[in-house]
Amino acid sequence: LSTTLEAKDILLNIERNWNKTRPGYGGDEIKTYKIFVSDIHRERLAAINKSISATKMVAKNSARLQGGNAKVHQVKRTAAL
């Protein structure tokens, strides 16, 4: 633990919290840190992805059904003329 605050400490904070880098500073060091993702966050992402997939399936099926109905109506109209 140090009692002084150095420029590299501030730069590290800016890089981690705001994903910003300053040209010419800290380019020699490769800073790695683990991003903690909670189980609750993972569950939320899974629910969102499931919802997106379900929405796409419904839209796909709806478009397919509408396309089929349009063909049936065209055949009926031409036969009536």
Buried (B, 14 or more C-beta within 10 A) or exposed (E): EEEEEEEEEEBBEBBEEEEEEEEEBBEEEEEEEEEEEEEEEEEEEEEEEEEEEEEEEEEEEEEEEEEEEEEEEEEEEEEEE
